[in-house]
Amino acid sequence: LNLLPGRPTAATARGTEDLLESTKLVKPRALGWGETARLETGHGDVSVKAFEVRHWGARWRWDRFLGYNGYILEREGRRIIFGGDTAYTDSFGELHGRKGYDFAIMPIGAYQPWLISHCSPEQAVQMADAAGAERLLPVHFKTFPLGREGTVEPLERLQDALPAERIGWSNVGETFVA
């Protein structure tokens, strides 16, 4: 986070602000479920709304349980869901409204053996569909191996569960244009 240019703004889950204290982020806005913040950026303000996902909130085995959120990001008529770190939950269906989402950034890895805290690729598709997302951008699967499924299986399963035109990217570093 200290390599980001300027003085970026951020939102985080309530109870996690201390994890960002040593960064150059402008004081992060801590949000609980259902709370909204407006963040000023160099490209216009972004509305950020936190919603409930399903996780355990700890980052390490010895960690105390901290907050965890999913987020809805809106700016200039564009809407994005960031699913955060989540297991399968019905809360994505509650996000569905008259206006859909351009895409959902969804975790698809670390489900073996932690399906209680992390969704499978098929569940990520179910949640994105329930919310009304046009496309899915997969994360949490390829940077380093987190679960027993490795770094290849999650994307293969996602590609079997979703038409290719709905998948925003498949490799780290790729660019997606909506």
PyRosetta script that sets phi, psi and omega in degrees:
from pyrosetta import init, pose_from_sequence

init()
pose = pose_from_sequence("LNLLPGRPTAATARGTEDLLESTKLVKPRALGWGETARLETGHGDVSVKAFEVRHWGARWRWDRFLGYNGYILEREGRRIIFGGDTAYTDSFGELHGRKGYDFAIMPIGAYQPWLISHCSPEQAVQMADAAGAERLLPVHFKTFPLGREGTVEPLERLQDALPAERIGWSNVGETFVA")
pose.set_psi(1, -24.9)
pose.set_omega(1, 179.7)
pose.set_phi(2, -76.5)
pose.set_psi(2, -9.2)
pose.set_omega(2, 178.3)
pose.set_phi(3, -89.0)
pose.set_psi(3, -9.6)
pose.set_omega(3, 178.2)
pose.set_phi(4, -68.2)
pose.set_psi(4, 139.4)
pose.set_omega(4, -179.6)
pose.set_phi(5, -72.7)
pose.set_psi(5, 154.7)
pose.set_omega(5, 175.6)
pose.set_phi(6, 71.1)
pose.set_psi(6, -152.9)
pose.set_omega(6, 179.2)
pose.set_phi(7, -122.2)
pose.set_psi(7, 78.6)
pose.set_omega(7, -174.8)
pose.set_phi(8, -65.0)
pose.set_psi(8, 151.4)
pose.set_omega(8, 174.7)
pose.set_phi(9, -100.3)
pose.set_psi(9, 159.4)
pose.set_omega(9, -178.1)
pose.set_phi(10, -155.6)
pose.set_psi(10, 159.5)
pose.set_omega(10, 170.2)
pose.set_phi(11, -118.8)
pose.set_psi(11, 147.9)
pose.set_omega(11, -179.9)
pose.set_phi(12, -144.5)
pose.set_psi(12, 166.7)
pose.set_omega(12, 178.2)
pose.set_phi(13, -72.2)
pose.set_psi(13, 144.0)
pose.set_omega(13, 177.2)
pose.set_phi(14, -56.0)
pose.set_psi(14, 135.9)
pose.set_omega(14, -180.0)
pose.set_phi(15, 92.0)
pose.set_psi(15, 0.5)
pose.set_omega(15, -179.6)
pose.set_phi(16, -116.8)
pose.set_psi(16, 4.7)
pose.set_omega(16, -176.7)
pose.set_phi(17, -56.7)
pose.set_psi(17, -35.8)
pose.set_omega(17, -177.4)
pose.set_phi(18, -64.3)
pose.set_psi(18, -24.2)
pose.set_omega(18, 178.4)
pose.set_phi(19, -68.5)
pose.set_psi(19, -17.7)
pose.set_omega(19, -176.7)
pose.set_phi(20, -109.3)
pose.set_psi(20, 3.2)
pose.set_omega(20, -175.6)
pose.set_phi(21, -60.4)
pose.set_psi(21, -35.2)
pose.set_omega(21, -175.6)
pose.set_phi(22, -86.8)
pose.set_psi(22, 8.0)
pose.set_omega(22, 178.9)
pose.set_phi(23, -97.5)
pose.set_psi(23, 173.6)
pose.set_omega(23, 178.3)
pose.set_phi(24, -95.9)
pose.set_psi(24, 16.7)
pose.set_omega(24, 175.9)
pose.set_phi(25, -63.4)
pose.set_psi(25, 140.9)
pose.set_omega(25, 171.0)
pose.set_phi(26, -62.8)
pose.set_psi(26, 146.0)
pose.set_omega(26, -174.0)
pose.set_phi(27, -35.5)
pose.set_psi(27, 108.7)
pose.set_omega(27, -178.0)
pose.set_phi(28, -62.0)
pose.set_psi(28, 142.2)
pose.set_omega(28, 176.7)
pose.set_phi(29, -84.1)
pose.set_psi(29, 119.3)
pose.set_omega(29, 178.6)
pose.set_phi(30, -87.6)
pose.set_psi(30, 125.1)
pose.set_omega(30, -176.8)
pose.set_phi(31, -121.2)
pose.set_psi(31, 138.8)
pose.set_omega(31, 169.5)
pose.set_phi(32, -97.9)
pose.set_psi(32, 170.8)
pose.set_omega(32, -178.1)
pose.set_phi(33, -56.7)
pose.set_psi(33, 130.8)
pose.set_omega(33, 178.7)
pose.set_phi(34, 88.2)
pose.set_psi(34, -7.8)
pose.set_omega(34, -179.4)
pose.set_phi(35, -88.7)
pose.set_psi(35, 149.6)
pose.set_omega(35, -177.2)
pose.set_phi(36, -125.3)
pose.set_psi(36, 145.6)
pose.set_omega(36, 174.3)
pose.set_phi(37, -134.3)
pose.set_psi(37, 152.2)
pose.set_omega(37, 173.6)
pose.set_phi(38, -110.3)
pose.set_psi(38, 120.3)
pose.set_omega(38, -179.0)
pose.set_phi(39, -106.5)
pose.set_psi(39, 131.0)
pose.set_omega(39, 177.9)
pose.set_phi(40, -85.2)
pose.set_psi(40, 130.9)
pose.set_omega(40, 176.8)
pose.set_phi(41, -130.6)
pose.set_psi(41, 169.1)
pose.set_omega(41, 177.4)
pose.set_phi(42, -68.5)
pose.set_psi(42, -11.1)
pose.set_omega(42, -178.9)
pose.set_phi(43, -113.8)
pose.set_psi(43, 15.5)
pose.set_omega(43, -179.0)
pose.set_phi(44, 113.4)
pose.set_psi(44, 161.0)
pose.set_omega(44, -179.6)
pose.set_phi(45, -71.4)
pose.set_psi(45, 147.1)
pose.set_omega(45, 177.4)
pose.set_phi(46, -121.7)
pose.set_psi(46, 130.1)
pose.set_omega(46, 173.5)
pose.set_phi(47, -87.6)
pose.set_psi(47, 130.3)
pose.set_omega(47, -179.9)
pose.set_phi(48, -123.9)
pose.set_psi(48, 121.8)
pose.set_omega(48, 177.4)
pose.set_phi(49, -119.8)
pose.set_psi(49, 129.1)
pose.set_omega(49, 179.5)
pose.set_phi(50, -87.3)
pose.set_psi(50, 141.8)
pose.set_omega(50, 174.0)
pose.set_phi(51, -136.4)
pose.set_psi(51, 161.7)
pose.set_omega(51, -175.6)
pose.set_phi(52, -75.5)
pose.set_psi(52, 131.3)
pose.set_omega(52, 170.8)
pose.set_phi(53, -119.1)
pose.set_psi(53, -170.7)
pose.set_omega(53, -177.8)
pose.set_phi(54, -124.0)
pose.set_psi(54, 108.6)
pose.set_omega(54, 179.2)
pose.set_phi(55, -150.4)
pose.set_psi(55, -167.9)
pose.set_omega(55, 178.2)
pose.set_phi(56, -115.9)
pose.set_psi(56, -12.6)
pose.set_omega(56, 170.7)
pose.set_phi(57, 85.5)
pose.set_psi(57, -8.2)
pose.set_omega(57, 179.0)
pose.set_phi(58, -95.8)
pose.set_psi(58, 149.5)
pose.set_omega(58, 179.1)
pose.set_phi(59, -100.7)
pose.set_psi(59, -23.8)
pose.set_omega(59, -179.8)
pose.set_phi(60, -136.1)
pose.set_psi(60, 161.2)
pose.set_omega(60, -179.9)
pose.set_phi(61, -56.6)
pose.set_psi(61, -37.2)
pose.set_omega(61, -176.2)
pose.set_phi(62, -89.5)
pose.set_psi(62, -1.0)
pose.set_omega(62, -176.9)
pose.set_phi(63, -71.3)
pose.set_psi(63, 150.6)
pose.set_omega(63, 170.0)
pose.set_phi(64, -81.3)
pose.set_psi(64, 163.3)
pose.set_omega(64, -178.7)
pose.set_phi(65, -74.7)
pose.set_psi(65, 124.9)
pose.set_omega(65, -178.7)
pose.set_phi(66, -111.9)
pose.set_psi(66, 177.1)
pose.set_omega(66, 178.7)
pose.set_phi(67, -69.9)
pose.set_psi(67, 161.1)
pose.set_omega(67, 175.8)
pose.set_phi(68, -154.1)
pose.set_psi(68, 141.0)
pose.set_omega(68, -176.4)
pose.set_phi(69, -142.5)
pose.set_psi(69, 161.4)
pose.set_omega(69, 157.6)
pose.set_phi(70, -106.6)
pose.set_psi(70, 165.5)
pose.set_omega(70, -177.4)
pose.set_phi(71, -137.9)
pose.set_psi(71, 145.9)
pose.set_omega(71, 168.7)
pose.set_phi(72, -107.7)
pose.set_psi(72, 124.5)
pose.set_omega(72, 179.5)
pose.set_phi(73, -111.5)
pose.set_psi(73, 131.0)
pose.set_omega(73, 179.9)
pose.set_phi(74, -134.6)
pose.set_psi(74, 136.1)
pose.set_omega(74, 173.8)
pose.set_phi(75, -159.4)
pose.set_psi(75, 132.8)
pose.set_omega(75, 175.2)
pose.set_phi(76, 49.4)
pose.set_psi(76, 43.8)
pose.set_omega(76, 176.4)
pose.set_phi(77, 80.9)
pose.set_psi(77, -3.9)
pose.set_omega(77, 177.9)
pose.set_phi(78, -94.7)
pose.set_psi(78, 141.4)
pose.set_omega(78, -178.7)
pose.set_phi(79, -131.9)
pose.set_psi(79, 132.5)
pose.set_omega(79, -177.5)
pose.set_phi(80, -130.4)
pose.set_psi(80, 141.5)
pose.set_omega(80, 170.7)
pose.set_phi(81, -105.8)
pose.set_psi(81, 130.8)
pose.set_omega(81, 169.5)
pose.set_phi(82, -110.9)
pose.set_psi(82, 108.1)
pose.set_omega(82, -175.0)
pose.set_phi(83, -70.7)
pose.set_psi(83, -12.0)
pose.set_omega(83, -180.0)
pose.set_phi(84, 66.2)
pose.set_psi(84, -144.0)
pose.set_omega(84, 179.1)
pose.set_phi(85, -109.1)
pose.set_psi(85, 109.9)
pose.set_omega(85, -173.0)
pose.set_phi(86, -148.5)
pose.set_psi(86, 150.2)
pose.set_omega(86, 165.9)
pose.set_phi(87, -89.8)
pose.set_psi(87, 177.6)
pose.set_omega(87, 178.7)
pose.set_phi(88, -61.3)
pose.set_psi(88, 135.9)
pose.set_omega(88, 177.1)
pose.set_phi(89, -150.3)
pose.set_psi(89, 150.0)
pose.set_omega(89, 176.8)
pose.set_phi(90, -76.6)
pose.set_psi(90, -7.0)
pose.set_omega(90, -175.1)
pose.set_phi(91, -62.6)
pose.set_psi(91, -22.3)
pose.set_omega(91, 178.8)
pose.set_phi(92, -68.5)
pose.set_psi(92, -32.1)
pose.set_omega(92, 176.9)
pose.set_phi(93, -63.5)
pose.set_psi(93, -30.5)
pose.set_omega(93, 178.3)
pose.set_phi(94, -70.6)
pose.set_psi(94, -15.2)
pose.set_omega(94, 179.5)
pose.set_phi(95, -82.5)
pose.set_psi(95, -17.0)
pose.set_omega(95, -175.6)
pose.set_phi(96, -66.1)
pose.set_psi(96, 133.2)
pose.set_omega(96, 179.1)
pose.set_phi(97, -144.6)
pose.set_psi(97, -165.8)
pose.set_omega(97, 179.6)
pose.set_phi(98, -63.2)
pose.set_psi(98, -37.2)
pose.set_omega(98, 179.7)
pose.set_phi(99, -103.5)
pose.set_psi(99, 128.4)
pose.set_omega(99, -179.3)
pose.set_phi(100, -78.8)
pose.set_psi(100, -165.7)
pose.set_omega(100, -179.1)
pose.set_phi(101, -117.8)
pose.set_psi(101, 142.4)
pose.set_omega(101, 178.8)
pose.set_phi(102, -63.4)
pose.set_psi(102, -41.6)
pose.set_omega(102, 174.8)
pose.set_phi(103, -163.3)
pose.set_psi(103, 163.2)
pose.set_omega(103, 176.3)
pose.set_phi(104, -120.7)
pose.set_psi(104, 125.9)
pose.set_omega(104, 174.0)
pose.set_phi(105, -88.4)
pose.set_psi(105, 112.2)
pose.set_omega(105, -170.8)
pose.set_phi(106, -126.0)
pose.set_psi(106, 139.8)
pose.set_omega(106, 175.8)
pose.set_phi(107, -75.4)
pose.set_psi(107, 139.5)
pose.set_omega(107, 179.4)
pose.set_phi(108, -130.4)
pose.set_psi(108, 10.3)
pose.set_omega(108, -177.2)
pose.set_phi(109, -125.9)
pose.set_psi(109, 179.2)
pose.set_omega(109, 178.8)
pose.set_phi(110, 64.1)
pose.set_psi(110, 31.3)
pose.set_omega(110, -179.9)
pose.set_phi(111, -90.5)
pose.set_psi(111, -13.8)
pose.set_omega(111, 175.7)
pose.set_phi(112, -113.2)
pose.set_psi(112, 108.3)
pose.set_omega(112, 14.5)
pose.set_phi(113, -104.5)
pose.set_psi(113, 19.3)
pose.set_omega(113, -169.9)
pose.set_phi(114, -103.8)
pose.set_psi(114, 44.7)
pose.set_omega(114, 179.9)
pose.set_phi(115, -61.3)
pose.set_psi(115, -21.2)
pose.set_omega(115, 177.9)
pose.set_phi(116, -68.2)
pose.set_psi(116, -23.4)
pose.set_omega(116, -178.4)
pose.set_phi(117, -119.9)
pose.set_psi(117, -12.7)
pose.set_omega(117, -176.9)
pose.set_phi(118, -136.5)
pose.set_psi(118, 133.9)
pose.set_omega(118, -177.9)
pose.set_phi(119, -79.7)
pose.set_psi(119, 156.5)
pose.set_omega(119, 172.4)
pose.set_phi(120, -80.4)
pose.set_psi(120, 166.1)
pose.set_omega(120, 176.5)
pose.set_phi(121, -57.1)
pose.set_psi(121, -40.5)
pose.set_omega(121, 179.9)
pose.set_phi(122, -65.0)
pose.set_psi(122, -38.4)
pose.set_omega(122, 177.1)
pose.set_phi(123, -68.2)
pose.set_psi(123, -35.8)
pose.set_omega(123, 176.5)
pose.set_phi(124, -60.6)
pose.set_psi(124, -41.1)
pose.set_omega(124, 177.3)
pose.set_phi(125, -64.1)
pose.set_psi(125, -44.8)
pose.set_omega(125, 179.4)
pose.set_phi(126, -58.5)
pose.set_psi(126, -43.3)
pose.set_omega(126, -178.5)
pose.set_phi(127, -69.7)
pose.set_psi(127, -41.8)
pose.set_omega(127, 177.9)
pose.set_phi(128, -62.8)
pose.set_psi(128, -41.8)
pose.set_omega(128, 177.9)
pose.set_phi(129, -64.7)
pose.set_psi(129, -42.7)
pose.set_omega(129, -179.5)
pose.set_phi(130, -60.7)
pose.set_psi(130, -32.9)
pose.set_omega(130, 179.8)
pose.set_phi(131, -80.6)
pose.set_psi(131, -20.0)
pose.set_omega(131, -178.3)
pose.set_phi(132, 92.0)
pose.set_psi(132, 33.5)
pose.set_omega(132, 179.3)
pose.set_phi(133, -83.7)
pose.set_psi(133, 134.9)
pose.set_omega(133, -179.8)
pose.set_phi(134, -71.0)
pose.set_psi(134, -43.8)
pose.set_omega(134, -178.9)
pose.set_phi(135, -130.6)
pose.set_psi(135, 164.1)
pose.set_omega(135, 178.2)
pose.set_phi(136, -124.5)
pose.set_psi(136, 129.9)
pose.set_omega(136, 174.9)
pose.set_phi(137, -109.0)
pose.set_psi(137, 110.6)
pose.set_omega(137, -176.2)
pose.set_phi(138, -77.6)
pose.set_psi(138, 140.0)
pose.set_omega(138, 175.0)
pose.set_phi(139, -139.9)
pose.set_psi(139, 175.6)
pose.set_omega(139, 172.7)
pose.set_phi(140, 67.6)
pose.set_psi(140, 41.7)
pose.set_omega(140, -178.7)
pose.set_phi(141, -148.7)
pose.set_psi(141, -18.2)
pose.set_omega(141, -169.1)
pose.set_phi(142, -128.7)
pose.set_psi(142, -11.9)
pose.set_omega(142, -176.9)
pose.set_phi(143, -66.1)
pose.set_psi(143, -46.9)
pose.set_omega(143, 173.2)
pose.set_phi(144, -155.2)
pose.set_psi(144, 154.1)
pose.set_omega(144, -176.0)
pose.set_phi(145, -69.4)
pose.set_psi(145, 120.6)
pose.set_omega(145, 178.9)
pose.set_phi(146, -103.0)
pose.set_psi(146, -32.7)
pose.set_omega(146, -177.5)
pose.set_phi(147, -124.7)
pose.set_psi(147, 179.0)
pose.set_omega(147, -178.4)
pose.set_phi(148, -71.1)
pose.set_psi(148, -15.8)
pose.set_omega(148, -178.6)
pose.set_phi(149, -74.4)
pose.set_psi(149, -11.2)
pose.set_omega(149, 178.5)
pose.set_phi(150, 77.5)
pose.set_psi(150, -166.3)
pose.set_omega(150, -174.7)
pose.set_phi(151, -102.5)
pose.set_psi(151, -7.0)
pose.set_omega(151, -177.4)
pose.set_phi(152, -100.6)
pose.set_psi(152, -44.1)
pose.set_omega(152, -175.7)
pose.set_phi(153, -54.4)
pose.set_psi(153, -43.7)
pose.set_omega(153, -177.7)
pose.set_phi(154, -57.4)
pose.set_psi(154, -43.4)
pose.set_omega(154, -179.8)
pose.set_phi(155, -69.2)
pose.set_psi(155, -38.8)
pose.set_omega(155, 177.3)
pose.set_phi(156, -60.1)
pose.set_psi(156, -43.2)
pose.set_omega(156, 179.2)
pose.set_phi(157, -67.5)
pose.set_psi(157, -37.6)
pose.set_omega(157, 177.5)
pose.set_phi(158, -63.3)
pose.set_psi(158, -43.1)
pose.set_omega(158, -179.6)
pose.set_phi(159, -64.6)
pose.set_psi(159, -29.1)
pose.set_omega(159, 175.5)
pose.set_phi(160, -75.7)
pose.set_psi(160, -26.6)
pose.set_omega(160, -174.5)
pose.set_phi(161, -94.4)
pose.set_psi(161, -12.3)
pose.set_omega(161, -171.6)
pose.set_phi(162, -143.9)
pose.set_psi(162, 136.0)
pose.set_omega(162, 176.9)
pose.set_phi(163, -58.5)
pose.set_psi(163, 143.6)
pose.set_omega(163, -175.4)
pose.set_phi(164, -55.3)
pose.set_psi(164, -36.0)
pose.set_omega(164, -178.6)
pose.set_phi(165, -68.5)
pose.set_psi(165, -12.6)
pose.set_omega(165, 177.1)
pose.set_phi(166, -95.7)
pose.set_psi(166, -5.7)
pose.set_omega(166, 179.1)
pose.set_phi(167, -95.0)
pose.set_psi(167, 120.6)
pose.set_omega(167, -174.9)
pose.set_phi(168, -71.4)
pose.set_psi(168, -36.3)
pose.set_omega(168, 178.9)
pose.set_phi(169, -159.8)
pose.set_psi(169, 163.8)
pose.set_omega(169, -179.5)
pose.set_phi(170, -133.1)
pose.set_psi(170, -5.9)
pose.set_omega(170, 179.9)
pose.set_phi(171, -130.8)
pose.set_psi(171, 146.2)
pose.set_omega(171, 174.8)
pose.set_phi(172, -59.1)
pose.set_psi(172, 131.1)
pose.set_omega(172, 178.6)
pose.set_phi(173, 94.2)
pose.set_psi(173, -9.2)
pose.set_omega(173, 177.5)
pose.set_phi(174, -70.2)
pose.set_psi(174, 158.7)
pose.set_omega(174, 178.3)
pose.set_phi(175, -107.5)
pose.set_psi(175, 141.3)
pose.set_omega(175, 177.6)
pose.set_phi(176, -122.7)
pose.set_psi(176, 130.9)
pose.set_omega(176, 177.3)
pose.set_phi(177, -119.9)
pose.set_psi(177, 122.5)
pose.set_omega(177, 179.9)
pose.set_phi(178, -89.1)
pose.dump_pdb("model.pdb")
